[in-house]
Structures are given as C-alpha cells and as structure tokens.
Amino acid sequence: MNTLIYNGRIINPATNLDDIGYIVITDDKVSLIEISNIIDEKKVSLLKKEHSIDTCIDATNLYVTPGLIDLHVHFRDPGLTYKEDIESGSKAAAKGGFTTVVAMPNTKPVVDNVETYEYVCNKAKEVGLVNVIQVGSVTKGMEGKELSDIEEMSKHGLITISEDGKSVMDSGLYRKAMKLAKKLDITVLAHCEDINLVENGVVNMGRKQEELGLNGISNAVENIITARDIMLSEETGAKLHLCHCSTKESVDMIRDAKDKGIRVSAEVCPHHFVLTEDDIDSDNAMYKMNPPLRSKEDKEALLRGLKEGIIEV
C-alpha cells in the first residue's frame, strides 16, 4: 500500500523542515519527502504513476508532522474508568495525532508496584493504538510516606516517576527518591506546589483575586518547591522535569540551573502563556486551574523562556 500526501505544510523538528511539499509512504514507511509549490492534479497523476500510489490525501491548509507526544495524560485505568480508560484515551490521542502519551499514576490502585505497572503496559499493548509510557508514583499510594517499588518497576521498563498533581513534602524522602532515580537513570516529573501555602486559594494572588473576593495562590507556592527540587537535582544528579511552570521566578531558576549544568528540563501549558488573571471576567469556575492563571509579567516571562529554549515543551 503506497500513499501520497500532498500540498500540506510539512514540519519535522529533527531536520528543521517547515515548508509546503509532498510525502510518499511505501509499505507504512515514509520513503520520500519533497519540498514543492502547490501541485495540481496533473502533477498528482504523474506522482501516482511514478510511485505506484494507491491512496492520495490532499493536505491543503493542513499540517503534516511526525507523531505528537503528550507528556501528561490521565487514563485513570485501573479503578477510575468512569472518567477515562486506556482504550478511550488511546483513541482520543490517536485522533488528535498523538502517537506517544505519558500517563500519570493517579489510578486506583496507584501505579506504585510491578503488578499495576504491568497491567497498564500490557493493556496498552493490547489496545495497540499509541505508545503509552506509564509513570510510576514516587510514594506508595501517593501518600508521601514511603517510596514506591521504584527499583522493581524499573526492571520491568519504568523510565519515569511522579507524584502527579502534588509535591512530596518530605524533602528527606524526596531526596532518597532522587538518589534512586539517578542510580536507575529515570526521570523525575515534578508538580511544584507547597500545599502548606495554598490556604484554599483558587486564583492567582493579586489585584484580580482581591476584586473577586477569592482566596489567592501566590507565586511562592510554586517557587519554593521549584527551588527545592532543582537543588536536590543538583545534589543527587537526578534528571528533573518541571511540569506546567507558571511563574517568572521559575523561569529564572530554570535558566540559572541550566547555566550550572543541572539536569533540568521544563514545560509550560498553552493557557499560561496565552491567558492571564486579567482574563477572568467574573467568579467563573471555567478559569479555575492549578497552577492558576498568573500575571502579565509571568506570562511574558514564560514566552521569553520558550523563545530562548529555557523551556523545552
């Protein structure tokens, strides 16, 4: 089966390609990529004959890219499949062009042992639509008291750990996890939030919060844990990836860490570099997220971080 995809905007970060062209796929593998002006039906007919094309796809006004990767999904399987499961999540990912997803461990039971880890991996293979990289929790039950069976899971393919939407507040225990991550060469994904400072906050602390009469979440809630995690990464040598950064101080700390050669990477979500707290027009729960929408200064710092390559994702 040979396929021709033509007139699409082809993007390939690996080769810095970003241009209009056509692609020939032979036996499920890309065999030719050519940059060209918009081609007409006559050119399509010639290409069909030349490459024995069975299927033609007109990609005018569409993007043609390698499979996308989502670093943070919640398939909730096992135990919470009324929200999502591996099959429905995989179908949604594939439909959107995502061929690899990184699944968080906040299932029931939590992915903190080999049995649960193997269950998810095997079921994902059975579904077979996308590559599912299952994350293991840092602590058992994500309770922050005792390390998960990280070393045993790593023997079965585990490559990353996270406490998902919370931070391990016991810094001594977290340092042990990072030392183990260094030993096993696995990456720690960090949600940076000092829960002791949240105080029922729902929006960014500042003028808008006061105007709405809501409890605020200050930048310090994120910054304190970001600083701690970077320092522990420096001390242990563990690979650290900071999830959904939202503050200008986080960007500055990441920049400094990279300058020192610390093994840290970072990501930012679209809503944090597109919207700010000023876009909240009322007490509207649609704008409630964690971390919250921040100030204009924070948004601008995130955009600079992306443009400079300080934030990779």
C-alpha positions as MATLAB code, in Angstrom:
seq = 'MNTLIYNGRIINPATNLDDIGYIVITDDKVSLIEISNIIDEKKVSLLKKEHSIDTCIDATNLYVTPGLIDLHVHFRDPGLTYKEDIESGSKAAAKGGFTTVVAMPNTKPVVDNVETYEYVCNKAKEVGLVNVIQVGSVTKGMEGKELSDIEEMSKHGLITISEDGKSVMDSGLYRKAMKLAKKLDITVLAHCEDINLVENGVVNMGRKQEELGLNGISNAVENIITARDIMLSEETGAKLHLCHCSTKESVDMIRDAKDKGIRVSAEVCPHHFVLTEDDIDSDNAMYKMNPPLRSKEDKEALLRGLKEGIIEV';
ca = [
       0.000    0.000    0.000;
       1.552    3.290   -1.166;
       0.194    6.671   -0.107;
       0.766   10.205   -1.377;
       0.165   13.161    0.963;
       0.456   16.419   -0.945;
       0.160   20.206   -0.547;
       0.466   20.032    3.241;
       2.742   22.105    5.443;
       5.390   19.567    6.428;
       7.047   20.096    9.808;
       9.925   17.946   11.016;
      11.792   19.374   14.038;
      14.558   16.776   13.651;
      15.617   18.319   10.330;
      14.309   21.883   10.868;
      11.897   21.363    7.987;
       8.891   23.670    7.791;
       7.592   24.034    4.239;
       4.927   23.033    1.732;
       5.536   19.760   -0.072;
       4.521   16.154   -0.526;
       5.296   12.833    1.137;
       5.294    9.318   -0.277;
       4.643    6.451    2.131;
       5.645    2.979    0.965;
       4.571   -0.068    2.975;
       3.788    2.085    6.029;
       7.153    3.869    5.953;
       8.000    7.362    4.705;
      10.067    6.797    1.564;
      10.184   10.316    0.122;
       9.748   13.904    1.313;
       9.879   16.621   -1.337;
       9.518   20.375   -0.925;
       7.476   21.910   -3.731;
       4.990   24.567   -4.634;
       1.314   23.645   -4.508;
       0.932   20.828   -7.025;
      -2.025   20.437   -9.376;
      -3.957   17.360  -10.467;
      -1.615   16.803  -13.407;
       1.399   16.579  -11.089;
      -0.558   14.319   -8.732;
      -1.305   11.958  -11.634;
       2.378   11.820  -12.563;
       3.380   11.064   -8.972;
       0.734    8.343   -8.736;
       2.222    6.561  -11.734;
       5.840    7.126  -10.696;
       5.372    5.750   -7.170;
       2.514    3.279   -7.763;
       0.271    5.243   -5.412;
      -2.869    3.556   -4.088;
      -4.196    6.386   -1.909;
      -3.932   10.171   -2.303;
      -4.523   12.647    0.520;
      -4.891   16.345   -0.268;
      -3.434   18.108    2.800;
      -4.034   21.666    1.609;
      -4.202   24.010    4.646;
      -3.218   21.112    6.930;
      -0.081   20.288    8.893;
       1.849   17.072    8.290;
       4.086   16.218   11.241;
       5.716   13.264   12.961;
       3.536   11.708   15.662;
       2.976   14.156   18.507;
       3.835   13.381   22.139;
       1.651   14.328   25.116;
       3.742   14.418   28.287;
       0.846   14.471   30.731;
      -2.304   12.374   30.336;
      -4.675   10.725   32.797;
      -6.091    7.413   31.598;
      -7.396    6.521   35.099;
      -7.187    2.807   34.374;
      -7.343    0.778   36.621;
     -10.068    1.744   39.041;
     -11.436    5.067   37.793;
     -12.517    4.129   34.289;
     -15.791    6.034   34.527;
     -13.566    9.053   33.842;
     -11.312    7.551   31.153;
      -9.702    4.240   30.280;
      -6.738    3.096   28.232;
      -8.808    2.376   25.128;
     -10.823    5.612   25.119;
      -7.741    7.671   25.959;
      -5.693    5.972   23.255;
      -8.431    6.587   20.677;
      -8.603   10.269   21.622;
      -4.827   10.581   21.404;
      -4.605    8.889   18.007;
      -7.474   11.006   16.657;
      -5.544   14.133   17.607;
      -2.284   12.991   16.032;
      -0.591   11.889   19.248;
       1.305    8.620   18.895;
       3.004    8.632   22.310;
       1.488    9.612   25.648;
       2.909    9.738   29.169;
       0.270    8.509   31.621;
       0.182    9.740   35.208;
      -0.033    7.213   38.083;
      -3.172    8.571   39.788;
      -5.165    5.395   39.258;
      -6.868    3.155   41.812;
      -4.745    1.411   42.908;
      -1.917    3.844   42.289;
       0.839    2.695   39.933;
       3.308    2.081   42.755;
       4.097   -1.608   42.200;
       5.047   -4.035   39.441;
       1.620   -5.681   39.201;
      -0.249   -2.449   38.481;
       2.511   -1.162   36.224;
       2.463   -4.371   34.177;
      -1.346   -4.283   33.968;
      -1.312   -0.845   32.339;
       1.564   -1.657   29.980;
       0.011   -4.934   28.844;
      -3.432   -3.420   28.329;
      -1.943   -0.551   26.328;
      -0.211   -3.091   24.081;
      -3.495   -4.956   23.628;
      -5.264   -1.759   22.568;
      -2.276   -1.046   20.329;
      -3.235    2.417   19.089;
      -0.499    4.563   20.656;
       2.644    4.144   22.718;
       1.768    4.522   26.400;
       4.651    5.407   28.717;
       3.329    4.687   32.186;
       4.681    6.789   35.045;
       5.233    5.243   38.460;
       4.379    7.137   41.627;
       7.174    8.414   43.854;
       5.496    7.155   47.027;
       3.150    4.307   47.847;
      -0.450    5.329   47.357;
       0.872    8.822   46.568;
       0.658    9.418   50.311;
       4.139   10.877   50.706;
       5.196    8.453   53.439;
       7.105    5.560   51.853;
       8.815    5.129   48.499;
       7.043    3.076   45.842;
       8.589   -0.093   44.430;
      10.591    2.072   42.031;
      13.559   -0.228   41.571;
      11.384   -3.281   40.888;
       9.227   -1.364   38.399;
      12.368   -0.133   36.643;
      13.331   -3.760   35.995;
      10.080   -4.038   34.025;
      10.658   -0.917   31.917;
       9.752    2.052   34.139;
      11.606    5.181   32.982;
       9.928    7.994   34.929;
       8.297    8.714   38.303;
       5.981   11.446   39.547;
       3.594   12.262   42.360;
       1.340   13.738   39.654;
      -0.674   16.692   40.978;
       1.133   17.103   44.267;
       4.624   17.505   45.674;
       6.328   15.104   48.078;
       6.526   17.432   51.060;
       9.002   15.256   52.979;
      12.242   16.574   51.475;
      14.315   13.775   53.002;
      12.123   11.138   51.397;
      12.162   13.025   48.105;
      15.951   13.162   48.164;
      16.003    9.366   48.581;
      13.737    9.102   45.528;
      16.029   11.359   43.525;
      19.109    9.359   44.525;
      17.325    6.224   43.361;
      16.273    7.955   40.136;
      19.910    8.858   39.467;
      21.008    5.267   40.138;
      18.352    3.843   37.807;
      18.664    6.629   35.192;
      14.977    7.525   35.337;
      13.426   10.987   35.147;
      11.521   12.684   37.963;
       8.460   14.656   36.805;
       7.644   17.357   39.351;
       4.439   19.226   40.135;
       5.790   22.120   42.204;
       3.327   23.210   44.877;
       3.867   23.794   48.584;
       0.485   22.601   49.796;
       1.059   24.283   53.172;
       0.862   27.689   51.483;
      -2.200   27.134   49.283;
      -4.708   28.067   52.021;
      -7.775   27.230   49.919;
      -6.607   29.527   47.139;
      -8.384   29.295   43.786;
      -6.881   32.120   41.686;
      -3.592   33.989   41.499;
      -2.876   36.202   44.497;
      -3.151   39.832   43.437;
      -5.468   42.608   42.354;
      -7.922   40.344   40.495;
      -8.194   37.997   43.454;
      -8.996   40.914   45.750;
     -11.529   42.268   43.246;
     -13.331   38.902   43.120;
     -13.098   38.354   46.863;
     -11.476   34.925   46.454;
      -8.553   33.274   48.207;
      -5.293   33.673   46.307;
      -2.356   31.426   45.422;
       0.951   33.294   45.486;
       3.935   32.646   43.230;
       5.785   31.422   46.317;
       3.609   28.289   46.369;
       5.336   27.151   43.169;
       8.681   28.869   43.608;
       9.621   27.274   46.928;
       9.225   23.724   45.615;
      10.826   24.591   42.281;
      13.901   25.837   44.142;
      13.986   22.762   46.385;
      13.621   20.313   43.518;
      16.341   21.991   41.462;
      18.715   21.939   44.432;
      18.008   18.253   45.039;
      18.563   17.537   41.357;
      21.919   19.310   41.574;
      22.875   17.406   44.727;
      21.820   13.950   43.521;
      22.437   14.246   39.784;
      18.895   13.065   39.023;
      17.125   14.150   35.829;
      14.323   16.558   36.760;
      11.450   17.704   34.553;
       9.309   20.542   35.905;
       5.659   20.264   34.886;
       3.389   23.189   33.935;
       5.606   26.060   35.153;
       3.671   29.280   35.647;
       5.839   31.934   37.329;
       8.579   34.280   36.194;
      10.710   33.188   39.137;
      10.505   29.562   37.986;
      11.815   30.586   34.565;
      14.710   32.456   36.172;
      15.591   29.466   38.362;
      15.465   27.085   35.393;
      17.728   29.412   33.392;
      20.249   29.552   36.248;
      20.089   25.772   36.697;
      20.814   25.161   33.025;
      23.739   27.591   33.178;
      25.154   25.446   36.009;
      24.699   22.254   34.022;
      21.981   20.852   36.277;
      19.911   18.162   34.544;
      16.617   20.045   34.470;
      14.001   20.488   31.748;
      10.626   22.212   31.855;
       7.255   22.669   30.229;
       4.534   25.307   30.095;
       0.846   24.916   29.232;
      -0.822   26.969   26.469;
      -3.279   28.656   28.830;
      -0.422   30.004   30.943;
       1.305   31.756   28.024;
      -1.934   32.901   26.351;
      -4.165   33.992   29.246;
      -3.592   35.939   32.465;
      -5.566   36.594   35.633;
      -6.986   39.697   33.917;
      -8.908   37.454   31.504;
     -11.097   36.248   34.377;
     -14.177   38.398   33.903;
     -16.193   37.080   36.856;
     -16.318   34.415   39.553;
     -16.240   31.801   36.782;
     -15.019   28.303   37.640;
     -14.029   27.765   33.988;
     -10.912   29.780   34.858;
     -10.016   27.631   37.871;
      -6.899   25.553   37.270;
      -3.757   24.529   39.083;
      -1.409   26.345   38.851;
      -3.702   29.349   38.377;
      -3.574   31.899   35.593;
      -0.832   34.312   36.622;
       0.055   37.955   35.946;
       1.019   39.586   32.663;
       4.643   39.667   33.850;
       4.578   35.915   34.470;
       3.057   35.252   31.048;
       5.716   37.339   29.318;
       8.473   35.502   31.206;
       7.055   32.155   30.085;
       7.006   33.305   26.464;
      10.608   34.506   26.729;
      11.556   31.168   28.255;
      10.019   29.333   25.311;
      11.651   31.582   22.721;
      15.056   31.260   24.395;
      14.783   27.484   24.718;
      14.888   27.652   28.514;
      11.532   25.878   28.492;
      11.639   22.978   26.045;
       7.979   21.916   25.939;
];
